Amino acid sequence: MLATIDLSFLEFLFFCGIILFASTVRGFSGFGFSASSVSLLSFILPPKEIVPIILLLEIIASFFMIPSIWKKINWKFVFYLLVGVSVGTPFGVRLLSVLEPKVTHLIISLTVLIFAFLLLRGYKNEKLNHNISKFFVGATAGTVNGFGTLAGLPIALYFLIIAAEPAVIRASLAALFFFTDLYALILAYFNDILNYTMIYRTIPLILIVPFGVSIGTKLFTGSSKENYKKYVLYFLILVSIFGFIRALI
């Protein structure tokens, strides 16, 4: 099996551990699967080989979250963000195939870091809760999702800035990413980024995802609104700092 997936035994164990951690983060926050796995997995695989695997696993994670989020999904939010994402994703996938990923990851990390610190200082702006902003944020997230599968970062920041409820944030993000990741995966296939080796690597990881998601869901159920916001912001800051350092190495 290891020969089929082109990984050593230690690399495979490392891969499984990162996916379990990322699934737990996803189950708790509704996003963060990619943000908590792409940078770490880049130690053993190039971005072009990581992104399709993460997209496949993100779709699976969203599917297993459906029972606990369905009633909390804000479909109006999801629709306008999805329109923006559909515009930005092809551009992002194209960037993935032609640009150096370190530059784009550096820009993403710095932007998220700045806004996360602002939010920790109490910044919010409910006036941004309108359809034009949703489209713009969606287009930005689509571009980011195409070249780095990190759409959750700008969208989560947007939800926090407009002071949305944690349950709505978590549910709407999970629903949105089911569609955006499926779309990005199709585009990756037609841009010759997805191949059979990546699919084989995904198969043994499928059982890990629902286990991690269930752990994250239990952690979310036991958390308060303020704790949710605090944990999400700390996570965003941590991932951004790590991504910034990784981009400079």
VENBELFEN-V51389 format. One record per residue. N is the residue number from 1. RES is the residue in three letters. SS is DSSP state (alpha for helix, beta for strand, coil for the rest). OMEGA is omega in whole degrees, -180 to 180 (* if undefined). D_CENTER is the distance of its C-alpha to the mean C-alpha in whole Angstrom. Layout:
[[N RES SS OMEGA D_CENTER] [N RES SS OMEGA D_CENTER]]
This chain:
[[1 MET coil -179 28] [2 LEU alpha 177 27] [3 ALA alpha -179 29] [4 THR alpha -178 27] [5 ILE alpha 174 23] [6 ASP coil 177 25] [7 LEU coil 174 24] [8 SER coil -179 26] [9 PHE alpha 180 26] [10 LEU alpha 178 25] [11 GLU alpha 179 22] [12 PHE alpha 177 21] [13 LEU alpha 177 22] [14 PHE alpha 178 19] [15 PHE alpha -179 17] [16 CYS alpha 180 17] [17 GLY alpha 180 17] [18 ILE alpha -180 14] [19 ILE alpha 177 12] [20 LEU alpha 178 14] [21 PHE alpha -178 13] [22 ALA alpha 179 9] [23 SER alpha 178 11] [24 THR alpha 177 13] [25 VAL alpha -179 10] [26 ARG alpha 179 8] [27 GLY alpha -180 12] [28 PHE alpha -170 13] [29 SER alpha -175 10] [30 GLY coil 178 9] [31 PHE coil 174 5] [32 GLY coil 179 5] [33 PHE coil -179 5] [34 SER coil -177 4] [35 ALA coil -177 5] [36 SER coil -179 8] [37 SER coil -174 9] [38 VAL alpha -177 9] [39 SER alpha -179 12] [40 LEU alpha -180 14] [41 LEU alpha 180 14] [42 SER coil 175 15] [43 PHE coil -178 18] [44 ILE coil -179 19] [45 LEU coil 174 18] [46 PRO coil -178 18] [47 PRO alpha -178 14] [48 LYS alpha 180 16] [49 GLU alpha -179 16] [50 ILE alpha -172 13] [51 VAL alpha -180 11] [52 PRO alpha 179 13] [53 ILE alpha -180 12] [54 ILE alpha 178 9] [55 LEU alpha 178 9] [56 LEU alpha -178 12] [57 LEU alpha 176 11] [58 GLU alpha 179 8] [59 ILE alpha 179 11] [60 ILE alpha 180 13] [61 ALA alpha 178 11] [62 SER alpha -180 11] [63 PHE alpha -178 15] [64 PHE alpha 178 16] [65 MET alpha -174 14] [66 ILE alpha -177 17] [67 PRO alpha -176 20] [68 SER alpha -175 19] [69 ILE alpha -168 17] [70 TRP alpha -175 19] [71 LYS alpha -177 22] [72 LYS alpha -177 19] [73 ILE coil 173 17] [74 ASN coil -172 18] [75 TRP alpha 177 19] [76 LYS alpha 175 20] [77 PHE alpha -176 17] [78 VAL alpha -177 15] [79 PHE alpha -176 18] [80 TYR alpha 176 18] [81 LEU alpha -179 15] [82 LEU alpha 177 15] [83 VAL alpha 178 18] [84 GLY alpha 180 16] [85 VAL alpha -179 13] [86 SER alpha 178 16] [87 VAL alpha -174 18] [88 GLY alpha -174 15] [89 THR alpha 179 14] [90 PRO alpha 178 17] [91 PHE alpha 180 17] [92 GLY alpha 178 14] [93 VAL alpha 178 15] [94 ARG alpha 178 18] [95 LEU alpha 180 18] [96 LEU alpha -175 16] [97 SER alpha -175 19] [98 VAL alpha -174 21] [99 LEU coil 174 20] [100 GLU coil -174 20] [101 PRO alpha -178 16] [102 LYS alpha -179 17] [103 VAL alpha -179 19] [104 THR alpha 178 15] [105 HIS alpha 178 13] [106 LEU alpha 179 16] [107 ILE alpha 180 16] [108 ILE alpha -176 13] [109 SER alpha -180 13] [110 LEU alpha -179 17] [111 THR alpha -180 16] [112 VAL alpha -179 13] [113 LEU alpha -180 16] [114 ILE alpha -178 18] [115 PHE alpha 178 17] [116 ALA alpha 177 16] [117 PHE alpha 177 20] [118 LEU alpha 179 21] [119 LEU alpha 177 19] [120 LEU alpha 178 21] [121 ARG coil 174 24] [122 GLY coil -179 24] [123 TYR coil 171 23] [124 LYS coil -177 22] [125 ASN coil -177 23] [126 GLU alpha 178 24] [127 LYS alpha 179 25] [128 LEU alpha -180 22] [129 ASN coil 177 22] [130 HIS coil -170 23] [131 ASN alpha 179 22] [132 ILE alpha 178 22] [133 SER alpha 180 20] [134 LYS alpha 179 17] [135 PHE alpha -179 18] [136 PHE alpha 179 18] [137 VAL alpha 179 14] [138 GLY alpha 180 13] [139 ALA alpha 177 15] [140 THR alpha -180 13] [141 ALA alpha 179 10] [142 GLY alpha 178 11] [143 THR alpha 179 13] [144 VAL alpha -179 10] [145 ASN alpha -178 8] [146 GLY alpha -177 11] [147 PHE alpha -179 12] [148 GLY alpha -177 9] [149 THR coil -177 6] [150 LEU coil -178 5] [151 ALA alpha -177 5] [152 GLY alpha -176 4] [153 LEU alpha 179 7] [154 PRO alpha -179 10] [155 ILE alpha 178 10] [156 ALA alpha 177 10] [157 LEU alpha 180 12] [158 TYR alpha 179 14] [159 PHE alpha 180 14] [160 LEU alpha 180 16] [161 ILE alpha -180 18] [162 ILE coil 174 20] [163 ALA coil 176 20] [164 ALA coil 179 19] [165 GLU coil -180 19] [166 PRO alpha -178 17] [167 ALA alpha 179 17] [168 VAL alpha 178 17] [169 ILE alpha -176 13] [170 ARG alpha -177 12] [171 ALA alpha -177 14] [172 SER alpha 178 13] [173 LEU alpha -179 9] [174 ALA alpha 179 9] [175 ALA alpha -179 12] [176 LEU alpha -175 11] [177 PHE alpha 175 8] [178 PHE alpha -178 11] [179 PHE alpha -176 13] [180 THR alpha -179 10] [181 ASP alpha 176 9] [182 LEU alpha 179 13] [183 TYR alpha -180 14] [184 ALA alpha 180 12] [185 LEU alpha 178 14] [186 ILE alpha 179 17] [187 LEU alpha 179 17] [188 ALA alpha 179 16] [189 TYR alpha -177 19] [190 PHE alpha 174 21] [191 ASN coil 177 21] [192 ASP coil 178 22] [193 ILE coil 180 18] [194 LEU coil 176 18] [195 ASN coil -174 21] [196 TYR alpha 179 23] [197 THR alpha 179 22] [198 MET alpha 178 18] [199 ILE alpha 178 19] [200 TYR alpha 178 21] [201 ARG alpha -177 19] [202 THR alpha -173 17] [203 ILE alpha -179 20] [204 PRO coil -179 21] [205 LEU coil -175 17] [206 ILE alpha -178 17] [207 LEU alpha -179 19] [208 ILE alpha -174 17] [209 VAL alpha -179 14] [210 PRO alpha 178 16] [211 PHE alpha 178 18] [212 GLY alpha 179 15] [213 VAL alpha -180 14] [214 SER alpha 177 17] [215 ILE alpha 180 18] [216 GLY alpha 179 15] [217 THR alpha 178 16] [218 LYS alpha 178 20] [219 LEU alpha 179 19] [220 PHE alpha -179 17] [221 THR alpha -178 21] [222 GLY coil -178 23] [223 SER coil 177 21] [224 SER coil 180 23] [225 LYS alpha -178 21] [226 GLU alpha 179 22] [227 ASN alpha 178 20] [228 TYR alpha -179 17] [229 LYS alpha -178 17] [230 LYS alpha -178 18] [231 TYR alpha -180 16] [232 VAL alpha -180 13] [233 LEU alpha 178 14] [234 TYR alpha 178 16] [235 PHE alpha 179 12] [236 LEU alpha 180 11] [237 ILE alpha -180 15] [238 LEU alpha -180 15] [239 VAL alpha -179 11] [240 SER alpha 179 13] [241 ILE alpha 179 16] [242 PHE alpha 179 15] [243 GLY alpha 178 14] [244 PHE alpha 179 17] [245 ILE alpha -179 19] [246 ARG alpha -178 18] [247 ALA alpha -178 18] [248 LEU alpha -178 22] [249 ILE coil * 23]]
